[in-house]
Amino acid sequence: MGFDISPELQAKVDQVRAFVTEEIIPLEPQFLSRPFTELLPKVQELRGKVKKMGLFSPHMPADVGGAGMHFLQFARLSEEIGKTPMGLLCFNAQAPDAGNMELMYKHVTPEQRKKFLEPVVRGDIRSIFTMTEPDHAGSNPVVMSVTAKRDGDDYVINGTKWFSTGADGAGLAIAMCVTNPDAPPHQRASMLFVPLPAKGFKIVRNISVMGEPGHDYFTHCEVNYDDVRVPKENLLGGEGQGFLLAQDRLGPGRIHHCMRWIGICERALSLMIDRARTRKLGHDKVLGDMQSVQNWIAESRAEIDASRLLVLNAAEAIEKKGAQGSRIEISSIKFFVADVLMRVIDRAIQTHGAMGMTDDLILSWWYRHERGSRIYDGPDEVHKAVVAKALLKGHR
Ligand SMILES: Cc1cc2nc3c(=O)[nH]c(=O)nc-3n(C[C@H](O)[C@H](O)[C@H](O)COP(=O)(O)OP(=O)(O)OC[C@H]3O[C@@H](n4cnc5c(N)ncnc54)[C@H](O)[C@@H]3O)c2cc1C
């Protein structure tokens, strides 16, 4: 496996690491104690600086206004950018926009590209992805209640979605809707662009998640479409292609998530080590002298390194075989790295004792909000089933 980094990429990684350390991490105390909206002007300023660095929308090709990084290169940057919760937002590579941009790039018409894709890549607006519904299993979304019915030259959308990440303040929705109820199950849904705000589109609530309803980008909203009308030109891809497009969205996206999680793990481990070195247990002992703490440090180091190798292996598999041919590798990293993430954050909190529970440190925020990593983009159990079934069928 050739996982070497070129000197050019290493220089970019170093540049991003310095930016994250000097400019974004110092904002965490405010992020943890004040409504995020108060930080928006500062985030805008940082987004301006990232643009000047030539790294805004790093994963998008240059012809549409991105930094034109190959997804393996972006994977390396994701680890650095992921070390603080606002990192990806400052680089305009946050979920779900990053996946939305990639999806749009592959499937939009020239008009849609100008109208919907380019403003998101420029960072003028944020986009959301509204697929999951409260009343149906999101793990296998063949049954959905949200419909888009043709009426003349328009589609009229009705129904409720939830867990629409970032809906508060977003400028564009991609809505997954049933357009062909009589077609075979996987050809019933289509994706439609809904520019926001739209007549009939309502944010019902910022759902309180682990105690926080959140603000602006840091929200997961319940949203209602009530006779929302969009022209037929707002169809993304073909009618009935919703599931195909949804699958398309998820391959490289999982690499991005996993590398971000590895960044979180690295930061948590380094906090753990700092605390273990300095927290005195008595006159001549520190926490790091205790074997249980040493075990946590050593196990975390090995698990993070194993995770990175596994993710880079999956990225290389996507390169060689495409996302479809790399389903075992992609599903493996999704559940494996999410599990390592949970364990490393938990150990870091345990090492800090009561301090670990406070919002004086970023650990407790991750403990609450990264629990979702085992659920979104496919719960653990679904990915394990993908791997096991493929192996049982005799794939390598
Ligand atoms: C933080 C966060 C952000 C999200 N952002 C978005 C977003 O922006 N847009 C959007 O549309 N959705 C979003 N989601 C929703 C997410 O996609 C769904 O939660 C996910 O698809 C699971 O669907 P569900 O919640 O309906 O769980 P269900 O489908 O009801 O599954 C519940 C549980 O059942 C088990 N299970 C399910 N299927 C199987 C199986 N085949 N085998 C064994 N066990 C199984 C799993 O343990 C699973 O956790 C987000 C979710 C979270 C937590």
The ligand as a Tripos MOL2 file, in Angstrom:
@<TRIPOS>MOLECULE
LIG
   53    58     1     0     0
SMALL
NO_CHARGES

@<TRIPOS>ATOM
      1 C1        -26.4160   13.4660   13.6610 C.3       1 LIG1
      2 C2        -27.2830   12.9810   12.5340 C.ar      1 LIG1
      3 C3        -27.3480   13.7370   11.3630 C.ar      1 LIG1
      4 C4        -28.1930   13.3420   10.3140 C.ar      1 LIG1
      5 N1        -28.2890   14.1340    9.1800 N.ar      1 LIG1
      6 C5        -29.1580   13.7880    8.2090 C.ar      1 LIG1
      7 C6        -29.3680   14.6510    7.0760 C.ar      1 LIG1
      8 O1        -28.7270   15.7090    6.9190 O.2       1 LIG1
      9 N2        -30.3070   14.2900    6.1490 N.ar      1 LIG1
     10 C7        -31.0390   13.1450    6.2820 C.ar      1 LIG1
     11 O2        -31.8700   12.8690    5.4130 O.2       1 LIG1
     12 N3        -30.8600   12.3060    7.3380 N.ar      1 LIG1
     13 C8        -29.9580   12.6080    8.3050 C.ar      1 LIG1
     14 N4        -29.8090   11.7850    9.4150 N.ar      1 LIG1
     15 C9        -30.6460   10.6060    9.5470 C.3       1 LIG1
     16 C10       -29.8980    9.3140    9.2870 C.3       1 LIG1
     17 O3        -29.6200    9.1790    7.9320 O.3       1 LIG1
     18 C11       -30.7770    8.1690    9.8410 C.3       1 LIG1
     19 O4        -30.8640    8.3350   11.2370 O.3       1 LIG1
     20 C12       -30.2350    6.8000    9.4970 C.3       1 LIG1
     21 O5        -30.3860    6.5340    8.1230 O.3       1 LIG1
     22 C13       -30.9770    5.6970   10.2990 C.3       1 LIG1
     23 O6        -32.3460    5.7920   10.0940 O.3       1 LIG1
     24 P1        -33.3410    5.8500   11.3590 P.3       1 LIG1
     25 O7        -32.8520    6.9040   12.2940 O.co2     1 LIG1
     26 O8        -34.7170    6.0030   10.8170 O.co2     1 LIG1
     27 O9        -33.1860    4.4740   12.0950 O.3       1 LIG1
     28 P2        -33.9310    3.0920   11.7400 P.3       1 LIG1
     29 O10       -33.8680    2.8530   10.2790 O.co2     1 LIG1
     30 O11       -35.2520    3.1000   12.3930 O.co2     1 LIG1
     31 O12       -32.9850    2.0450   12.4640 O.3       1 LIG1
     32 C14       -32.9070    1.9890   13.9020 C.3       1 LIG1
     33 C15       -31.8440    1.0060   14.3140 C.3       1 LIG1
     34 O13       -32.2060   -0.2880   13.8600 O.3       1 LIG1
     35 C16       -31.0620   -1.0450   13.5690 C.3       1 LIG1
     36 N5        -31.1400   -1.5180   12.1770 N.ar      1 LIG1
     37 C17       -31.6460   -0.8680   11.1160 C.ar      1 LIG1
     38 N6        -31.5100   -1.5990    9.9890 N.ar      1 LIG1
     39 C18       -30.9420   -2.7610   10.3450 C.ar      1 LIG1
     40 C19       -30.5310   -3.9290    9.6420 C.ar      1 LIG1
     41 N7        -30.6850   -4.0330    8.3170 N.pl3     1 LIG1
     42 N8        -29.9350   -4.9100   10.3560 N.ar      1 LIG1
     43 C20       -29.7610   -4.8170   11.6890 C.ar      1 LIG1
     44 N9        -30.1210   -3.7430   12.4000 N.ar      1 LIG1
     45 C21       -30.6900   -2.7180   11.7570 C.ar      1 LIG1
     46 C22       -29.8550   -0.1400   13.7750 C.3       1 LIG1
     47 O14       -29.2980   -0.3700   15.0400 O.3       1 LIG1
     48 C23       -30.4640    1.2530   13.7200 C.3       1 LIG1
     49 O15       -29.7290    2.2040   14.4650 O.3       1 LIG1
     50 C24       -28.9410   12.1610   10.4470 C.ar      1 LIG1
     51 C25       -28.8600   11.3860   11.6170 C.ar      1 LIG1
     52 C26       -28.0460   11.7970   12.6560 C.ar      1 LIG1
     53 C27       -27.9830   10.9590   13.9000 C.3       1 LIG1
@<TRIPOS>BOND
     1     1     2 1
     2     2     3 ar
     3     2    52 ar
     4     3     4 ar
     5     4     5 ar
     6     4    50 ar
     7     5     6 ar
     8     6     7 ar
     9     6    13 1
    10     7     8 2
    11     7     9 ar
    12     9    10 ar
    13    10    11 2
    14    10    12 ar
    15    12    13 ar
    16    13    14 ar
    17    14    15 1
    18    14    50 ar
    19    15    16 1
    20    16    17 1
    21    16    18 1
    22    18    19 1
    23    18    20 1
    24    20    21 1
    25    20    22 1
    26    22    23 1
    27    23    24 1
    28    24    25 2
    29    24    26 1
    30    24    27 1
    31    27    28 1
    32    28    29 2
    33    28    30 1
    34    28    31 1
    35    31    32 1
    36    32    33 1
    37    33    34 1
    38    33    48 1
    39    34    35 1
    40    35    36 1
    41    35    46 1
    42    36    37 ar
    43    36    45 ar
    44    37    38 ar
    45    38    39 ar
    46    39    40 ar
    47    39    45 ar
    48    40    41 1
    49    40    42 ar
    50    42    43 ar
    51    43    44 ar
    52    44    45 ar
    53    46    47 1
    54    46    48 1
    55    48    49 1
    56    50    51 ar
    57    51    52 ar
    58    52    53 1
@<TRIPOS>SUBSTRUCTURE
     1 LIG1         1 GROUP 0 **** ****
